[in-house]
Amino acid sequence: MIKISLTTRDGREHTLETNSGLSLMEAIRDAGVEGDFGLCGGCCACCSCHVYIEAGQHAVLPPPADNETDLLEFSDARKPQSRLACQIPLEGAMDGMRVVVAPED
């Protein structure tokens, strides 16, 4: 079981418990946390699943693909720790990761 600490756009804290194999976006949506989150369903066609990954935790993530980087360039809320949750497949090394949902653009 993977536990992820999540802060939503409204500042509420949640602990997600999920299994490997899902994307971070799917885990957030399956928990019912964000209603307008992941609008494209994980196709990397929008930025509605934009999240910030806590500093120091990027080493356990796959590097962003070019299409993810291209989409994030259009976000006014982009930060160095920005990622699209649909592009992060969850695995055991991510247990304890802290994630903040970025503000809507």
For each residue, the residues with C-beta under 8 A, 3 or more apart:
1: 17 18 19 95
2: 17 18 19 20 27 90 91 92 94 95
3: 15 16 17 95 96
4: 15 16 18 24 27 90 94 96 97 98 99
5: 13 14 15 16 96 97 98 99
6: 13 14 15 16 28 31 33 99 100 101
7: 11 12 13 14 98 99 100 101
8: 11 12 14 33 34 101
9: 34 101 102 103 104
10:
11: 7 8
12: 7 8
13: 5 6 7
14: 5 6 7 8 31 33
15: 3 4 5 6
16: 3 4 5 6 27 28 31 33
17: 1 2 3
18: 1 2 4 22 27 30 31 90
19: 1 2 22 90
20: 2 89 90 91 92
21: 89 90
22: 18 19 26 27 30 89 90
23: 26 27 42 85 86 87 88 89 90
24: 4 27 28 49 51 85 86 88 90 99
25: 28 29 37 38 42 49 84 85 86 88
26: 22 23 29 30 38 42 86
27: 2 4 16 18 22 23 24 30 31 90
28: 6 16 24 25 31 33 34 37 38 49 85 101
29: 25 26 32 33 34 37 38
30: 18 22 26 27
31: 6 14 16 18 27 28
32: 29
33: 6 8 14 16 28 29 37
34: 8 9 28 29 37 38 101
35:
36: 39 48 104
37: 25 28 29 33 34 48 49 85 101
38: 25 26 28 29 34 41 42 48 49 85 86
39: 36 46 48
40: 43 44 45 46 48 86
41: 38
42: 23 25 26 38 49 86
43: 40 86
44: 40 65 67 68 71 84 86 87
45: 40 71
46: 39 40 49 71
47: 50 71 72 74 75 84 105
48: 36 37 38 39 40 104
49: 24 25 28 37 38 42 46 84 85 86
50: 47 72 75 77 78 82 83 84 85 101 102 105
51: 24 82 83 84 85 99 100 101 102
52: 79 81 82 83 99 100 102
53: 57 58 61 81 83 88 97 98 99
54: 57 81 97 98 99 100
55: 58 81
56: 59
57: 53 54 60 61 94 97 98
58: 53 55 61 81
59: 56
60: 57 91 93 94 97
61: 53 57 58 83 88 94
62: 87 88 89
63:
64: 68 69 72 83 84 87
65: 44 68 69 87
66: 69 70
67: 44 70 71
68: 44 64 65 71 72 83 84 87
69: 64 65 66 72 73
70: 66 67 73 74
71: 44 45 46 47 67 68 74 75 84
72: 47 50 64 68 69 75 78 82 83 84
73: 69 70 78
74: 47 70 71 105
75: 47 50 71 72 78 82 102 105
76: 105
77: 50 82 102 103 105
78: 50 72 73 75 82
79: 52 82 102
80:
81: 52 53 54 55 58
82: 50 51 52 72 75 77 78 79 102
83: 50 51 52 53 61 64 68 72 87 88
84: 25 44 47 49 50 51 64 68 71 72 87 88
85: 23 24 25 28 37 38 49 50 51 88 99
86: 23 24 25 26 38 40 42 43 44 49
87: 23 44 62 64 65 68 83 84
88: 23 24 25 53 61 62 83 84 85 94
89: 20 21 22 23 62
90: 2 4 18 19 20 21 22 23 24 27 94
91: 2 20 60 94
92: 2 20 95
93: 60
94: 2 4 57 60 61 88 90 91 97
95: 1 2 3 92
96: 3 4 5
97: 4 5 53 54 57 60 94
98: 4 5 7 53 54 57
99: 4 5 6 7 24 51 52 53 54 85
100: 6 7 51 52 54
101: 6 7 8 9 28 34 37 50 51
102: 9 50 51 52 75 77 79 82
103: 9 77
104: 9 36 48
105: 47 50 74 75 76 77
